[in-house]
Amino acid sequence: MDGIKPIPDFFEKEYDLIRINKKEQQALATNVFSISNDLVIARDHPESKRAVSEMRKRGIEVIEIPFDGAPATGGSLRCCTLPLIRE
């Protein structure tokens, strides 16, 4: 895939990565709002479908919503939310 390169070994070992392509990256397909470890809200967009499918394969419940205004300015769900609990 042609997303971020190279990926540090630490991430490869510690996380179950979903590799994305340039179109998915440009559509902010991975910019989701995480409710919990197994529930996220994602943008309902054609370029997000594969990433959403991959999350579901990993047991993550994904709620898709129409959300086009903010991405037009360069942000998406995660950018438009404020964490309620911070360490």
C-alpha positions in Angstrom: 0.0 0.0 0.0 1.1 3.6 -0.5 0.3 5.1 2.9 2.9 6.1 5.4 6.3 4.5 4.8 8.3 3.1 6.5 6.3 1.8 9.5 8.5 1.4 12.6 8.9 -2.2 13.7 7.4 -1.3 17.1 4.0 -0.7 15.5 4.2 -3.8 13.4 4.8 -5.9 16.5 2.4 -4.2 18.9 -0.6 -3.4 16.7 -2.9 -5.1 14.2 -2.4 -2.5 11.4 -4.8 -1.8 8.6 -2.8 -0.7 5.7 -4.5 2.0 3.6 -3.8 3.4 0.1 -3.4 7.0 -1.0 -7.1 7.5 -1.9 -8.2 6.2 1.5 -5.7 8.4 3.2 -6.9 11.5 1.3 -10.5 10.7 2.2 -9.5 10.4 5.9 -10.8 6.9 5.9 -9.0 6.1 9.2 -10.0 9.3 11.0 -12.7 7.7 13.2 -14.2 8.6 16.6 -13.4 5.8 19.1 -16.1 5.3 21.6 -14.3 2.2 23.1 -11.8 -0.5 22.1 -14.5 -2.2 20.1 -16.8 0.6 19.0 -16.1 3.5 16.6 -18.0 6.0 14.5 -16.7 6.3 11.0 -17.5 8.5 8.0 -19.9 6.8 5.5 -17.9 7.4 2.3 -16.9 5.2 -0.6 -13.2 5.4 0.2 -13.8 4.4 3.8 -15.6 1.1 3.0 -12.5 -1.1 2.9 -11.1 0.3 6.2 -14.6 -0.1 7.8 -14.7 -3.7 6.5 -11.3 -4.4 8.0 -12.3 -3.0 11.4 -15.4 -5.2 11.4 -13.3 -8.3 10.6 -11.3 -7.5 13.7 -14.4 -7.4 15.9 -14.9 -3.7 16.0 -18.5 -2.4 15.8 -18.5 0.5 13.3 -21.4 3.0 13.1 -21.2 4.8 9.8 -22.7 8.3 9.5 -22.7 10.9 6.7 -20.1 13.4 7.5 -18.8 15.5 4.6 -18.6 19.1 5.9 -15.6 18.8 8.2 -13.5 16.7 5.8 -13.9 19.4 3.2 -11.7 21.6 5.5 -9.1 18.9 6.2 -10.4 17.2 9.3 -12.9 14.4 10.2 -14.6 12.7 13.1 -11.6 12.5 15.4 -10.6 16.1 14.6 -14.1 17.3 15.4 -14.4 15.6 18.9 -12.9 16.6 22.2 -11.8 13.8 24.5 -13.9 13.8 27.7 -11.3 12.0 29.8 -7.6 12.8 29.5 -4.6 11.4 31.4 
